[in-house]
């Protein structure tokens, strides 16, 4: 008689699997059926009362809303973009007067030179032509002079007419004038004697070679459009600061004004410059005008072409100074948040008389001594909006 077949769940492998799963099932049952842990009390949210946002005492966001007292001020510090350049009163840029090839170099970057010193020599056929013209003019002047002397002797002996004598004198004067012109041209570039085609490039000021843009054997031309100068000589201990000034800040940067200069490349150092000239024309596009200040740089820490910010003091109508981070722009209006009591904040519309990247001058909306939120104002604005949305709708009066 055959044994009846058992269901699949009664087979030994499945019984073992079920037995092994019992502890896991029991653990899950116990976990979900156990006594619940005590729920943490929910932190009360800020509420809106009238035009004020009130935080409950001890709210964690209060630590993020740092404040500063509005300070009275009748002047502000303005910031202007500054650009360091060479002082052009002690700077020479050397360009070639004639085309030629560099034969010899006598100066390099960083070398101190004196006025009249040869920086480099070019071999220039064009300059050789100018030298030849000078030599021919000298020979023509000598011949004309001797002819005029002979004519004078003959005229005194009544051998030639006065007309012939005066013509000889005029020829001699014209030859002498041509010699003076040709000699002045060659002497202007440093060499008037002989024809050697050697064109010296001369330093005309005392200073330091701060730029060199030629090498031995280089072909140079005077008509090369946009080509840099062959040499730049300047005094690095004396620099100019070019500054763009907004037309509304003209009273703060007159000649003689001392400026505080901060450079991006030297953030830990502050320099002082003095305004020496001011432009009389405003750029119609940018509505700014240029001023020039002189910077003494005896240690040569400041380099030409550095960029920075020049600061000056500008007198303003009475108001309060606030951090720029405290101000929010909504449309065309400026707003700040004032802490009127502990944990109570009120939005205020302010009128600004002046703005910089670090501070603003408000002439209306905030009084001296009031505490203004300077950090995380966007967080405060968000909480204000959430509190307004969560507030129950007001019931109109019967």
C-alpha beads as a LAMMPS data file, in Angstrom:
LAMMPS data file: protein, C-alpha beads

398 atoms
397 bonds

1 atom types
1 bond types

-500.0 500.0 xlo xhi
-500.0 500.0 ylo yhi
-500.0 500.0 zlo zhi

Masses

1 110.0

Atoms # bond

1 1 1 0.000 0.000 0.000
2 1 1 1.568 3.286 -1.094
3 1 1 2.242 6.145 1.326
4 1 1 0.067 9.202 0.627
5 1 1 2.007 12.142 -0.783
6 1 1 2.546 15.047 1.666
7 1 1 1.916 18.641 0.710
8 1 1 5.025 20.614 -0.360
9 1 1 5.031 22.753 2.745
10 1 1 5.365 19.633 4.898
11 1 1 8.563 18.504 3.193
12 1 1 11.663 18.716 5.436
13 1 1 13.525 21.459 3.476
14 1 1 10.613 23.820 3.667
15 1 1 10.026 23.034 7.301
16 1 1 13.638 23.918 8.064
17 1 1 13.371 27.170 6.088
18 1 1 10.204 28.094 7.918
19 1 1 11.787 27.275 11.234
20 1 1 14.777 29.491 10.400
21 1 1 12.526 32.374 9.429
22 1 1 10.562 32.307 12.662
23 1 1 13.100 34.314 14.704
24 1 1 13.192 37.040 12.040
25 1 1 9.406 37.226 11.887
26 1 1 9.213 37.275 15.667
27 1 1 11.767 40.096 15.767
28 1 1 9.731 42.150 13.312
29 1 1 6.529 41.549 15.229
30 1 1 8.143 42.560 18.489
31 1 1 9.665 45.654 16.914
32 1 1 6.372 46.940 15.560
33 1 1 4.235 45.864 18.490
34 1 1 6.492 47.267 21.182
35 1 1 5.703 50.370 23.138
36 1 1 6.336 53.563 21.031
37 1 1 9.115 55.927 22.040
38 1 1 8.175 59.316 23.380
39 1 1 7.796 61.861 20.496
40 1 1 9.945 64.987 20.672
41 1 1 8.041 68.198 21.206
42 1 1 7.805 70.265 18.044
43 1 1 9.584 73.669 18.050
44 1 1 7.058 76.527 17.786
45 1 1 7.341 78.441 14.539
46 1 1 7.650 82.260 14.263
47 1 1 4.383 84.134 13.841
48 1 1 3.356 87.411 12.249
49 1 1 1.707 90.073 14.379
50 1 1 0.849 93.191 12.461
51 1 1 3.980 94.186 10.577
52 1 1 6.343 92.246 12.812
53 1 1 7.765 88.736 12.810
54 1 1 8.057 87.206 16.292
55 1 1 10.309 84.258 17.047
56 1 1 9.730 82.140 20.153
57 1 1 12.445 82.286 22.773
58 1 1 15.299 79.923 22.067
59 1 1 14.466 79.440 18.403
60 1 1 17.596 78.060 16.657
61 1 1 17.428 80.531 13.766
62 1 1 17.880 83.507 16.080
63 1 1 21.574 82.645 16.324
64 1 1 21.879 83.209 12.569
65 1 1 20.346 86.692 12.592
66 1 1 23.225 88.849 13.778
67 1 1 22.575 92.567 14.096
68 1 1 24.532 95.812 14.102
69 1 1 23.616 99.210 15.498
70 1 1 23.025 101.930 12.894
71 1 1 25.810 104.494 13.276
72 1 1 25.469 108.195 12.630
73 1 1 27.600 109.555 9.790
74 1 1 27.988 112.685 7.671
75 1 1 30.532 111.142 5.312
76 1 1 31.137 107.841 3.610
77 1 1 34.133 106.060 2.160
78 1 1 33.773 105.691 -1.594
79 1 1 35.557 103.003 -3.597
80 1 1 36.894 103.666 -7.093
81 1 1 38.557 101.300 -9.606
82 1 1 42.296 101.964 -9.887
83 1 1 44.902 100.976 -12.486
84 1 1 48.668 101.265 -11.892
85 1 1 50.695 102.585 -14.864
86 1 1 54.142 104.022 -15.487
87 1 1 54.714 107.660 -14.610
88 1 1 54.901 109.213 -18.078
89 1 1 56.889 112.203 -16.809
90 1 1 59.872 109.870 -16.228
91 1 1 59.161 107.283 -18.946
92 1 1 60.600 106.863 -22.448
93 1 1 59.335 104.480 -25.107
94 1 1 61.968 103.800 -27.756
95 1 1 60.756 103.222 -31.337
96 1 1 62.952 102.840 -34.463
97 1 1 63.179 105.941 -36.641
98 1 1 64.487 103.900 -39.592
99 1 1 64.078 100.311 -40.737
100 1 1 67.017 98.074 -39.948
101 1 1 68.401 94.944 -38.324
102 1 1 69.514 94.637 -34.720
103 1 1 73.298 94.365 -34.692
104 1 1 74.098 94.733 -30.993
105 1 1 72.199 94.782 -27.689
106 1 1 73.595 96.784 -24.798
107 1 1 70.728 96.798 -22.255
108 1 1 68.356 94.261 -20.744
109 1 1 65.283 94.320 -18.522
110 1 1 66.075 95.433 -14.981
111 1 1 69.251 97.286 -15.971
112 1 1 69.631 100.879 -14.814
113 1 1 70.633 103.265 -17.606
114 1 1 71.593 106.920 -17.907
115 1 1 70.453 109.530 -20.407
116 1 1 72.590 109.286 -23.573
117 1 1 73.460 105.613 -23.080
118 1 1 73.246 103.354 -26.157
119 1 1 70.626 100.649 -25.625
120 1 1 71.108 98.847 -28.946
121 1 1 72.549 99.415 -32.432
122 1 1 70.738 98.829 -35.725
123 1 1 72.262 98.394 -39.169
124 1 1 70.012 100.593 -41.284
125 1 1 70.484 101.377 -44.990
126 1 1 67.853 104.099 -44.605
127 1 1 69.901 105.750 -41.899
128 1 1 72.968 105.321 -44.138
129 1 1 71.118 107.293 -46.825
130 1 1 70.498 110.075 -44.302
131 1 1 74.186 110.050 -43.397
132 1 1 75.128 110.227 -47.098
133 1 1 72.784 113.176 -47.583
134 1 1 74.561 114.938 -44.740
135 1 1 77.982 114.241 -46.262
136 1 1 76.866 115.517 -49.679
137 1 1 75.328 118.602 -48.108
138 1 1 78.603 119.286 -46.305
139 1 1 80.560 118.995 -49.563
140 1 1 78.081 121.216 -51.438
141 1 1 78.234 123.819 -48.689
142 1 1 82.040 123.879 -48.844
143 1 1 82.031 124.325 -52.641
144 1 1 79.391 127.056 -52.450
145 1 1 81.312 128.867 -49.730
146 1 1 84.538 128.914 -51.757
147 1 1 82.686 130.056 -54.857
148 1 1 81.118 132.890 -52.885
149 1 1 84.559 133.919 -51.588
150 1 1 85.987 133.999 -55.156
151 1 1 83.020 136.009 -56.401
152 1 1 83.546 138.495 -53.598
153 1 1 87.191 138.970 -54.648
154 1 1 86.208 139.395 -58.297
155 1 1 83.399 141.773 -57.362
156 1 1 85.761 143.951 -55.339
157 1 1 88.069 144.030 -58.374
158 1 1 85.124 145.069 -60.619
159 1 1 85.481 141.861 -62.629
160 1 1 81.945 140.532 -62.053
161 1 1 78.671 142.287 -61.625
162 1 1 76.840 142.746 -58.364
163 1 1 74.145 140.353 -59.581
164 1 1 76.645 137.548 -60.047
165 1 1 78.163 138.279 -56.659
166 1 1 74.795 138.224 -54.868
167 1 1 73.814 135.012 -56.664
168 1 1 76.960 133.299 -55.380
169 1 1 76.244 134.504 -51.851
170 1 1 72.668 133.138 -52.055
171 1 1 73.911 129.777 -53.325
172 1 1 76.298 129.551 -50.402
173 1 1 73.539 130.331 -47.902
174 1 1 71.205 127.731 -49.439
175 1 1 73.949 125.105 -49.296
176 1 1 74.633 125.971 -45.682
177 1 1 70.928 125.672 -44.821
178 1 1 70.708 122.249 -46.467
179 1 1 73.779 121.142 -44.505
180 1 1 72.168 122.301 -41.263
181 1 1 68.949 120.390 -42.073
182 1 1 70.737 117.152 -42.977
183 1 1 73.078 117.369 -39.997
184 1 1 70.217 117.999 -37.582
185 1 1 68.395 114.921 -38.883
186 1 1 71.328 112.593 -38.331
187 1 1 72.350 114.228 -35.027
188 1 1 68.802 113.715 -33.779
189 1 1 69.414 109.975 -33.898
190 1 1 72.878 110.091 -32.421
191 1 1 75.378 109.979 -35.292
192 1 1 76.224 112.652 -37.845
193 1 1 79.832 111.909 -38.844
194 1 1 80.651 109.488 -41.651
195 1 1 78.484 106.914 -43.366
196 1 1 78.428 103.640 -41.423
197 1 1 74.669 102.864 -41.419
198 1 1 74.901 102.260 -37.641
199 1 1 71.802 103.660 -35.934
200 1 1 72.136 103.841 -32.128
201 1 1 69.017 103.624 -29.959
202 1 1 69.632 106.074 -27.130
203 1 1 68.167 106.463 -23.651
204 1 1 66.896 110.003 -23.134
205 1 1 65.988 109.660 -19.444
206 1 1 67.601 108.160 -16.378
207 1 1 65.803 105.046 -15.194
208 1 1 65.442 101.300 -15.418
209 1 1 64.766 99.212 -18.514
210 1 1 61.333 97.829 -17.651
211 1 1 60.533 96.356 -21.060
212 1 1 62.535 95.058 -24.032
213 1 1 60.924 93.768 -27.220
214 1 1 63.808 92.991 -29.549
215 1 1 66.564 90.425 -29.941
216 1 1 69.779 90.160 -31.942
217 1 1 69.207 89.951 -35.704
218 1 1 65.588 91.108 -35.502
219 1 1 64.314 93.192 -38.429
220 1 1 62.425 96.280 -37.272
221 1 1 60.396 98.865 -39.150
222 1 1 59.109 102.246 -38.029
223 1 1 55.768 101.794 -39.810
224 1 1 54.795 98.490 -38.123
225 1 1 51.231 99.151 -37.017
226 1 1 50.534 98.245 -33.405
227 1 1 54.086 97.077 -32.735
228 1 1 55.255 97.501 -29.122
229 1 1 58.168 99.814 -28.334
230 1 1 61.640 98.320 -28.602
231 1 1 62.504 99.549 -25.094
232 1 1 60.578 101.129 -22.243
233 1 1 62.591 103.045 -19.673
234 1 1 60.956 104.336 -16.508
235 1 1 61.439 104.898 -12.799
236 1 1 59.632 102.074 -10.898
237 1 1 59.850 104.004 -7.633
238 1 1 57.390 106.585 -8.987
239 1 1 54.095 105.390 -10.488
240 1 1 50.788 106.821 -11.639
241 1 1 47.378 105.587 -10.530
242 1 1 44.632 106.060 -13.126
243 1 1 41.167 106.155 -11.562
244 1 1 37.673 106.325 -13.063
245 1 1 35.426 108.550 -10.955
246 1 1 31.643 108.770 -11.111
247 1 1 30.402 112.246 -11.830
248 1 1 28.596 112.346 -8.488
249 1 1 31.888 111.810 -6.611
250 1 1 33.757 114.727 -8.163
251 1 1 33.884 116.721 -4.916
252 1 1 35.667 113.898 -3.101
253 1 1 38.699 113.577 -5.415
254 1 1 40.060 117.025 -6.155
255 1 1 43.801 117.589 -6.802
256 1 1 45.663 117.241 -3.542
257 1 1 43.268 114.630 -2.116
258 1 1 45.019 111.691 -0.502
259 1 1 43.635 108.278 -1.409
260 1 1 43.947 104.902 0.281
261 1 1 44.945 102.288 -2.273
262 1 1 44.254 98.563 -1.924
263 1 1 45.593 96.180 -4.568
264 1 1 44.208 92.748 -5.361
265 1 1 47.734 91.325 -5.727
266 1 1 48.821 92.686 -2.294
267 1 1 45.736 92.216 -0.106
268 1 1 47.562 92.564 3.208
269 1 1 49.085 95.972 2.390
270 1 1 47.668 99.473 2.050
271 1 1 49.262 102.310 0.074
272 1 1 48.699 106.048 -0.124
273 1 1 48.458 108.061 -3.350
274 1 1 47.834 111.766 -3.964
275 1 1 45.616 113.143 -6.722
276 1 1 47.627 115.376 -9.075
277 1 1 45.328 115.992 -12.065
278 1 1 41.640 115.699 -12.859
279 1 1 40.002 115.579 -16.291
280 1 1 37.561 118.318 -17.277
281 1 1 35.427 116.049 -19.464
282 1 1 32.992 113.296 -18.536
283 1 1 32.738 110.198 -20.720
284 1 1 29.174 110.263 -22.105
285 1 1 28.977 106.460 -22.158
286 1 1 30.209 105.533 -18.680
287 1 1 29.387 108.887 -17.006
288 1 1 32.810 108.885 -15.394
289 1 1 35.896 111.054 -15.656
290 1 1 39.548 110.197 -15.131
291 1 1 41.876 111.407 -12.432
292 1 1 45.562 110.710 -11.959
293 1 1 47.291 110.140 -8.645
294 1 1 50.982 109.767 -7.878
295 1 1 52.190 106.779 -5.875
296 1 1 55.639 106.702 -4.284
297 1 1 56.996 103.170 -4.472
298 1 1 60.503 103.214 -2.961
299 1 1 60.545 99.477 -2.247
300 1 1 59.148 98.650 -5.722
301 1 1 56.509 96.323 -4.306
302 1 1 53.804 97.781 -6.534
303 1 1 54.067 96.769 -10.199
304 1 1 52.733 98.530 -13.278
305 1 1 49.411 97.177 -14.610
306 1 1 48.232 96.060 -11.179
307 1 1 44.537 96.582 -10.471
308 1 1 43.002 97.701 -7.219
309 1 1 40.590 99.997 -5.431
310 1 1 41.154 103.596 -4.366
311 1 1 39.179 104.837 -1.374
312 1 1 38.316 108.434 -0.554
313 1 1 36.099 110.210 1.980
314 1 1 32.976 111.835 0.544
315 1 1 30.899 114.322 2.603
316 1 1 27.217 113.411 2.680
317 1 1 23.986 114.687 4.243
318 1 1 23.263 113.411 7.764
319 1 1 22.245 109.757 7.863
320 1 1 23.190 106.351 9.227
321 1 1 25.767 103.922 7.931
322 1 1 24.662 100.308 7.420
323 1 1 26.424 97.211 6.113
324 1 1 25.646 96.563 2.463
325 1 1 24.647 92.999 3.375
326 1 1 21.743 94.362 5.443
327 1 1 19.956 95.848 2.432
328 1 1 17.564 93.956 0.173
329 1 1 16.408 95.254 -3.195
330 1 1 12.748 94.656 -4.008
331 1 1 11.891 96.109 -7.361
332 1 1 13.232 99.645 -7.117
333 1 1 12.957 99.930 -3.312
334 1 1 15.515 99.100 -0.631
335 1 1 14.497 97.321 2.576
336 1 1 16.146 96.331 5.848
337 1 1 15.007 94.368 8.900
338 1 1 15.140 96.122 12.277
339 1 1 15.112 94.211 15.558
340 1 1 12.636 96.147 17.691
341 1 1 12.767 93.693 20.622
342 1 1 14.314 90.352 21.505
343 1 1 13.258 87.970 18.736
344 1 1 10.983 90.575 17.093
345 1 1 11.853 91.916 13.629
346 1 1 10.237 94.611 11.516
347 1 1 10.831 95.373 7.796
348 1 1 11.664 98.982 6.968
349 1 1 11.861 100.742 3.632
350 1 1 14.987 102.920 3.490
351 1 1 16.239 105.649 1.180
352 1 1 19.916 105.379 0.270
353 1 1 22.105 108.373 -0.476
354 1 1 25.206 106.381 -1.305
355 1 1 26.198 102.748 -1.874
356 1 1 29.492 100.863 -1.922
357 1 1 30.296 97.173 -1.891
358 1 1 30.762 97.175 1.893
359 1 1 28.435 99.844 3.289
360 1 1 25.563 102.174 2.468
361 1 1 24.325 105.501 3.767
362 1 1 20.596 105.599 4.587
363 1 1 18.980 109.003 5.034
364 1 1 15.483 107.749 5.884
365 1 1 13.866 104.651 7.384
366 1 1 16.339 103.837 10.166
367 1 1 17.330 105.880 13.202
368 1 1 20.689 106.058 14.923
369 1 1 21.173 103.198 17.384
370 1 1 18.503 100.864 15.992
371 1 1 19.605 97.257 15.544
372 1 1 19.623 96.186 11.891
373 1 1 19.975 92.572 10.765
374 1 1 23.238 92.349 8.824
375 1 1 23.438 88.612 8.005
376 1 1 21.001 86.060 6.555
377 1 1 18.364 88.633 5.646
378 1 1 17.082 86.321 2.914
379 1 1 16.419 83.671 5.563
380 1 1 14.457 86.222 7.570
381 1 1 12.461 87.239 4.497
382 1 1 11.598 83.586 3.853
383 1 1 10.429 83.051 7.440
384 1 1 8.327 86.198 7.176
385 1 1 6.656 84.847 4.044
386 1 1 6.059 81.386 5.567
387 1 1 4.565 82.910 8.696
388 1 1 2.207 85.066 6.641
389 1 1 1.086 82.055 4.605
390 1 1 0.479 80.001 7.781
391 1 1 -1.438 82.753 9.555
392 1 1 -5.261 82.258 9.694
393 1 1 -7.221 84.567 7.452
394 1 1 -8.414 87.674 9.172
395 1 1 -12.155 87.879 9.871
396 1 1 -13.660 91.136 8.665
397 1 1 -15.461 93.211 11.287
398 1 1 -19.290 92.940 11.211

Bonds

1 1 1 2
2 1 2 3
3 1 3 4
4 1 4 5
5 1 5 6
6 1 6 7
7 1 7 8
8 1 8 9
9 1 9 10
10 1 10 11
11 1 11 12
12 1 12 13
13 1 13 14
14 1 14 15
15 1 15 16
16 1 16 17
17 1 17 18
18 1 18 19
19 1 19 20
20 1 20 21
21 1 21 22
22 1 22 23
23 1 23 24
24 1 24 25
25 1 25 26
26 1 26 27
27 1 27 28
28 1 28 29
29 1 29 30
30 1 30 31
31 1 31 32
32 1 32 33
33 1 33 34
34 1 34 35
35 1 35 36
36 1 36 37
37 1 37 38
38 1 38 39
39 1 39 40
40 1 40 41
41 1 41 42
42 1 42 43
43 1 43 44
44 1 44 45
45 1 45 46
46 1 46 47
47 1 47 48
48 1 48 49
49 1 49 50
50 1 50 51
51 1 51 52
52 1 52 53
53 1 53 54
54 1 54 55
55 1 55 56
56 1 56 57
57 1 57 58
58 1 58 59
59 1 59 60
60 1 60 61
61 1 61 62
62 1 62 63
63 1 63 64
64 1 64 65
65 1 65 66
66 1 66 67
67 1 67 68
68 1 68 69
69 1 69 70
70 1 70 71
71 1 71 72
72 1 72 73
73 1 73 74
74 1 74 75
75 1 75 76
76 1 76 77
77 1 77 78
78 1 78 79
79 1 79 80
80 1 80 81
81 1 81 82
82 1 82 83
83 1 83 84
84 1 84 85
85 1 85 86
86 1 86 87
87 1 87 88
88 1 88 89
89 1 89 90
90 1 90 91
91 1 91 92
92 1 92 93
93 1 93 94
94 1 94 95
95 1 95 96
96 1 96 97
97 1 97 98
98 1 98 99
99 1 99 100
100 1 100 101
101 1 101 102
102 1 102 103
103 1 103 104
104 1 104 105
105 1 105 106
106 1 106 107
107 1 107 108
108 1 108 109
109 1 109 110
110 1 110 111
111 1 111 112
112 1 112 113
113 1 113 114
114 1 114 115
115 1 115 116
116 1 116 117
117 1 117 118
118 1 118 119
119 1 119 120
120 1 120 121
121 1 121 122
122 1 122 123
123 1 123 124
124 1 124 125
125 1 125 126
126 1 126 127
127 1 127 128
128 1 128 129
129 1 129 130
130 1 130 131
131 1 131 132
132 1 132 133
133 1 133 134
134 1 134 135
135 1 135 136
136 1 136 137
137 1 137 138
138 1 138 139
139 1 139 140
140 1 140 141
141 1 141 142
142 1 142 143
143 1 143 144
144 1 144 145
145 1 145 146
146 1 146 147
147 1 147 148
148 1 148 149
149 1 149 150
150 1 150 151
151 1 151 152
152 1 152 153
153 1 153 154
154 1 154 155
155 1 155 156
156 1 156 157
157 1 157 158
158 1 158 159
159 1 159 160
160 1 160 161
161 1 161 162
162 1 162 163
163 1 163 164
164 1 164 165
165 1 165 166
166 1 166 167
167 1 167 168
168 1 168 169
169 1 169 170
170 1 170 171
171 1 171 172
172 1 172 173
173 1 173 174
174 1 174 175
175 1 175 176
176 1 176 177
177 1 177 178
178 1 178 179
179 1 179 180
180 1 180 181
181 1 181 182
182 1 182 183
183 1 183 184
184 1 184 185
185 1 185 186
186 1 186 187
187 1 187 188
188 1 188 189
189 1 189 190
190 1 190 191
191 1 191 192
192 1 192 193
193 1 193 194
194 1 194 195
195 1 195 196
196 1 196 197
197 1 197 198
198 1 198 199
199 1 199 200
200 1 200 201
201 1 201 202
202 1 202 203
203 1 203 204
204 1 204 205
205 1 205 206
206 1 206 207
207 1 207 208
208 1 208 209
209 1 209 210
210 1 210 211
211 1 211 212
212 1 212 213
213 1 213 214
214 1 214 215
215 1 215 216
216 1 216 217
217 1 217 218
218 1 218 219
219 1 219 220
220 1 220 221
221 1 221 222
222 1 222 223
223 1 223 224
224 1 224 225
225 1 225 226
226 1 226 227
227 1 227 228
228 1 228 229
229 1 229 230
230 1 230 231
231 1 231 232
232 1 232 233
233 1 233 234
234 1 234 235
235 1 235 236
236 1 236 237
237 1 237 238
238 1 238 239
239 1 239 240
240 1 240 241
241 1 241 242
242 1 242 243
243 1 243 244
244 1 244 245
245 1 245 246
246 1 246 247
247 1 247 248
248 1 248 249
249 1 249 250
250 1 250 251
251 1 251 252
252 1 252 253
253 1 253 254
254 1 254 255
255 1 255 256
256 1 256 257
257 1 257 258
258 1 258 259
259 1 259 260
260 1 260 261
261 1 261 262
262 1 262 263
263 1 263 264
264 1 264 265
265 1 265 266
266 1 266 267
267 1 267 268
268 1 268 269
269 1 269 270
270 1 270 271
271 1 271 272
272 1 272 273
273 1 273 274
274 1 274 275
275 1 275 276
276 1 276 277
277 1 277 278
278 1 278 279
279 1 279 280
280 1 280 281
281 1 281 282
282 1 282 283
283 1 283 284
284 1 284 285
285 1 285 286
286 1 286 287
287 1 287 288
288 1 288 289
289 1 289 290
290 1 290 291
291 1 291 292
292 1 292 293
293 1 293 294
294 1 294 295
295 1 295 296
296 1 296 297
297 1 297 298
298 1 298 299
299 1 299 300
300 1 300 301
301 1 301 302
302 1 302 303
303 1 303 304
304 1 304 305
305 1 305 306
306 1 306 307
307 1 307 308
308 1 308 309
309 1 309 310
310 1 310 311
311 1 311 312
312 1 312 313
313 1 313 314
314 1 314 315
315 1 315 316
316 1 316 317
317 1 317 318
318 1 318 319
319 1 319 320
320 1 320 321
321 1 321 322
322 1 322 323
323 1 323 324
324 1 324 325
325 1 325 326
326 1 326 327
327 1 327 328
328 1 328 329
329 1 329 330
330 1 330 331
331 1 331 332
332 1 332 333
333 1 333 334
334 1 334 335
335 1 335 336
336 1 336 337
337 1 337 338
338 1 338 339
339 1 339 340
340 1 340 341
341 1 341 342
342 1 342 343
343 1 343 344
344 1 344 345
345 1 345 346
346 1 346 347
347 1 347 348
348 1 348 349
349 1 349 350
350 1 350 351
351 1 351 352
352 1 352 353
353 1 353 354
354 1 354 355
355 1 355 356
356 1 356 357
357 1 357 358
358 1 358 359
359 1 359 360
360 1 360 361
361 1 361 362
362 1 362 363
363 1 363 364
364 1 364 365
365 1 365 366
366 1 366 367
367 1 367 368
368 1 368 369
369 1 369 370
370 1 370 371
371 1 371 372
372 1 372 373
373 1 373 374
374 1 374 375
375 1 375 376
376 1 376 377
377 1 377 378
378 1 378 379
379 1 379 380
380 1 380 381
381 1 381 382
382 1 382 383
383 1 383 384
384 1 384 385
385 1 385 386
386 1 386 387
387 1 387 388
388 1 388 389
389 1 389 390
390 1 390 391
391 1 391 392
392 1 392 393
393 1 393 394
394 1 394 395
395 1 395 396
396 1 396 397
397 1 397 398
